[in-house]
Amino acid sequence: MRTFIKAKFKKNPLTIDPTDFYAQVILNGKYGVSEIIDTILGENPKLNKETAMELINTFNQKIVELIVSGNQVNTGLVTVSPIIKGSLHNKMWNPTINRVDVNITQGFELSKALIETNIEMMEDQGDVREVIDQTQKIAEKKQLDENSSELNNLNIRSEAEPPCGIAFRRWLCNS
């Protein structure tokens, strides 16, 4: 399934370079649990909304219980791990710096879906400037990396002396 995300160019406020931009995703909407369940019910009317809401809310509560008990939770979509934020100066807890937080990393399904998503880069007028196919870009980069690696291997093999010998000779001749 090919998906598209629209993004617009935004001037990078961290630099004075007038050609430095970043891409900001143009959001199509916001979904909470109830809206997601409504969407699922539209696709599968056999399901019961109250049961689905109860299941999702119970699932979320169980995840919270597991995380605050020191467990890592892998939902398939994301992996959530409890962490302690901030350094402990002199091994002392400082409530203004330290807190319990979570580290959230994407799971396999989400990673795969994100890689397969195309990006439509939009101009200020709303025109599409370019469509970026990430899978094609990744394949091109792998090919470039492989070609570069092969060239480096050829260069290393063609040298008459090892790199440490060159460095030693340069050091010796320059001293």
N, C-alpha and C positions, 0 to 999 in steps of 0.2 A: 504494500500500500504506500503510494507516494503522497507525502503530506507537504504542505507549504506553510511557511511562516513569513509574514511580511515584516520588514524592518526599515527604518529610516536612518539617514545619516544625521548624526548630532556632532557638533563641534566639541572637541575634547577640551574641557575647562582646565585641565592640568598642564596645558602647554600653550605657548604663544605661537606655535607653528600654525599658520592659517590652513595648512593642508592636512592637519591631523584630526581625524574623525573617529567616532566609534559607531557601532550599529545598535540602535535601540529597537527592540521588538515592539510592533504595533499590536496591542492586545485586542482580541476580538470580543472578549467578554470575561466575566468572572463566574466561577462555579463553586458552590458549596456542596456539601453532602446531599442536601435535599434536591438541588438542581441536577446533580449527577444521577441520582436515583430516578428522577422524573425522566431524564433522557433515556436511561436504561429501560424504564417501563414503557416508553414510547416504542422502543425497539423490540421489547418482549413483554406484551401485556399479561402474560400468564403469572408474572411475579406479583407479590403483594407488597405494597409500599411500606406498610407498618412493620412487617416482618423484616424487610430489607433495611429500613432505618434502624430497627433494634439490633440487627446483626452488625451493621457498620459501627454503630455507637458502642456496642459491646466489644467489638474487635479493637476499636481505637482505645478504649479504656484498658483493655488487656495489654496492649502495646505499651501504654504509659506505665502500668504497673510493672511490667517486665523491665523497662528501661530504668525506672527509678530504683529498682532492686539490683542494678548493676549488670543487667543482661544486654547483649547485643541482639537486635531483632532484625531479621531479614524478611521483608514482606514479599519479595520477588520484584517489586517495583523499586524499593529503596532499602538500604541497610541503615539502621539507626543505632548509634553507639553512644553511651554516656561518656562524657569527658569532663575534666576540671579545667576551667579557664583561668588564665593568669599564673604568673610565677609566684612561688611561695618563698618570699624573702626571709632568710633565717629560719626556714621551715615553719613559718607562722602564717596562718590563714588571715587574709585581709578581706573583709566583706565588701570593701569598695572596689577591689580588683578581682577577687576570686569568686567563682560561682560554678554551680553544676550546669552544664549545657549539653548539647548533643552534636555529634558529627553525623551528617546525613550524606550518604553516597548513593549514587544511582545504581540500580540493579541492572541485570543483563537486558531485560525486556525494554526498559526505558532507554538504556544506552543504544541499543539496536534501533529503536524508533527515532531517536535524535539524530543518529548518523544518516538514516534514510530520509531525513527531512530536508527539503529544498528551501533555500532562502531567497525571497524576492526583495531585492534592495530597491527602495522607492526614493524617487527624487522629491523635493519639496512640493512640487506641483501635483504629486500623486502618480506620476508616470513610473513604470517599472524601468529601472536603469539596467539591471541584470538579474538573471536567475542563477543562483549558485547551487550546483549539484554536488553536495559534499562527498558522495560516494565516488564520483569521478575525480574530484580533487584529491581524495585520499589515495586512489589508485595511481594518479599521476605522481604524487609525492613518493609513494612506495617505489615506483619505477625510477624516479630521479635518485632516490636513496640507493637503490640497487646499482644503478649505473655509476654513481659516485663511488660506491664501495668497490666496484670492479676496477675503476680507474685508480683508486688508492692502492689496491692490491697490486696492480700492474706497476705502479710507481715504486712501491716498496721492493718488489722483486727485481726491478731493473737497477736499483742502486748497488754499486759495487761494495760499499761498506755500510755497516749498520749505522743508524742515526746517532748512537752514542759516540761512534768514532768521529763523525762529522763535528759534533758538539765539542769533543775533546780537542780536536785539531784547531777549531776556531778559538777555543779558550787558550790553547798553547801558543798559537800564532799571535794572538792579540795581547798577550802578557809580556 
